[in-house]
Amino acid sequence: MSPIPPELDRGSYLATYGLLNPWSIWLLKRAPELLGLTPTEHHERQSIDRWGHKVPLCPECRGAVPMVSRPGGFACYRHDRPVRYRLPADVTPPPKWLPGEPPALSLIGQDVDVVWVDDPMTGQKGYMIIPLCTPTR
């Protein structure tokens, strides 16, 4: 739900202020995509950082101030000691290896390649380690 009252959320910035407004011309040069947004759309756009995470509100500011996006999390610097919020680690699951292939430890010191196998005949899907042939001299 947008905190913007419905009577102020009527149209886009350009529809409200027109093309002759000096700020409209400045926005047209710097960020033309903002001119067509309604206030609600602009507010929703501000609540997502450049990595696609939803920006949380500072819990010590009673949820009234959005936190600043930082690598690995968010922070609010309106306090004596900054309030920090860490994002959960984005852990990818380990790859699924196909049965019957040589174990990876037996291939130490060799040149190998890892390929995705999707065999429609057997229905097996997963990664496979293939030893590369070394050219003879």
VOGU-3710 file (C-alpha; in Angstrom, 3 decimals, decimal comma):
1> mspippeldr> 0,000/0,000/0,000  1,353/3,379/-0,954  1,649/6,138/1,684  0,651/8,677/-0,976  -2,953/9,904/-0,638  -5,195/9,088/-3,643  -5,921/12,748/-4,370  -2,201/13,368/-5,020  -1,743/10,190/-7,068  -3,676/11,335/-10,128
11> gsylatygll> -1,141/11,401/-12,926  2,491/11,356/-13,888  4,927/14,160/-13,166  4,811/15,329/-16,781  0,989/15,280/-16,827  0,895/17,364/-13,643  3,595/19,972/-14,298  3,899/19,997/-18,095  6,871/20,267/-20,406  7,596/23,958/-19,743
21> npwsiwllkr> 8,470/23,373/-16,095  12,277/23,758/-15,636  12,447/20,571/-13,519  10,672/18,648/-16,288  13,347/19,719/-18,772  16,089/18,776/-16,301  14,480/15,355/-15,700  14,043/14,863/-19,443  17,810/15,217/-19,872  18,864/13,160/-16,833
31> apellgltpt> 16,204/10,481/-16,233  13,378/10,582/-18,790  11,886/7,305/-17,491  10,789/9,128/-14,311  8,532/11,573/-16,145  5,896/8,965/-16,933  5,682/7,485/-13,427  2,821/8,254/-11,072  3,822/9,084/-7,467  2,869/5,559/-6,358
41> ehherqsidr> 4,990/3,958/-9,086  7,893/6,240/-8,172  7,576/5,268/-4,491  7,516/1,544/-5,381  10,577/2,017/-7,577  12,466/3,672/-4,699  11,683/0,792/-2,331  13,820/-1,654/-4,368  17,609/-1,302/-4,527  19,734/-1,855/-7,628
51> wghkvplcpe> 20,268/-5,535/-6,773  16,526/-6,212/-6,588  16,222/-6,423/-2,781  13,346/-4,729/-1,000  14,686/-1,835/1,065  13,745/-2,333/4,753  12,670/0,496/7,036  14,847/1,289/10,047  13,418/-0,438/13,155  14,850/2,210/15,533
61> crgavpmvsr> 13,289/5,071/13,548  9,887/3,441/14,160  9,745/2,218/10,566  9,523/5,687/9,061  12,937/5,925/7,366  14,211/3,627/4,599  17,669/2,196/5,199  20,602/2,859/2,856  21,710/0,016/0,582  25,233/-1,246/1,275
71> pggfacyrhd> 27,089/-4,301/-0,091  25,795/-7,306/1,827  22,992/-5,470/3,586  21,467/-2,146/4,622  22,345/0,561/7,161  20,734/3,579/8,845  23,139/6,372/9,808  20,654/8,559/11,741  21,864/7,180/15,086  25,029/7,480/17,196
81> rpvryrlpad> 25,934/3,937/16,212  24,665/2,973/12,741  21,946/0,339/12,684  22,887/-2,448/10,271  20,798/-5,170/8,656  22,583/-8,034/6,895  21,053/-9,876/3,980  20,908/-13,656/4,283  23,735/-15,368/2,410  22,805/-16,439/-1,087
91> vtpppkwlpg> 24,000/-20,042/-1,024  23,609/-22,135/-4,144  23,160/-25,892/-3,698  26,083/-28,113/-4,668  25,943/-29,612/-8,160  24,302/-32,995/-8,633  26,843/-35,455/-9,992  25,886/-38,421/-12,116  26,564/-41,891/-10,672  29,214/-44,093/-12,243
101> eppalsligq> 31,644/-41,360/-13,190  35,197/-41,251/-11,860  35,472/-39,557/-8,462  36,876/-36,044/-8,623  39,760/-36,842/-6,253  41,128/-39,465/-8,671  41,438/-36,735/-11,332  43,710/-34,393/-9,360  46,519/-33,131/-11,560  44,642/-33,859/-14,793
111> dvdvvwvddp> 42,901/-31,405/-17,110  39,151/-31,906/-16,768  35,948/-30,343/-18,015  32,574/-30,227/-16,269  29,556/-30,595/-18,565  25,799/-30,667/-18,008  24,248/-33,945/-19,178  20,558/-34,269/-19,986  20,069/-37,749/-21,453  16,494/-38,264/-22,729
121> mtgqkgymii> 17,043/-42,009/-23,154  17,975/-42,726/-19,515  16,383/-39,639/-17,938  19,607/-38,734/-16,154  20,300/-35,076/-15,537  23,357/-33,694/-13,792  26,970/-32,660/-14,114  29,675/-34,989/-15,374  33,462/-34,684/-15,087  35,208/-35,535/-18,338
131> plctptr> 39,018/-35,908/-18,422  40,476/-33,933/-21,295  42,918/-35,651/-23,632  46,372/-34,117/-23,426  48,028/-33,711/-26,812  51,148/-35,798/-27,368  54,264/-34,120/-28,665
//
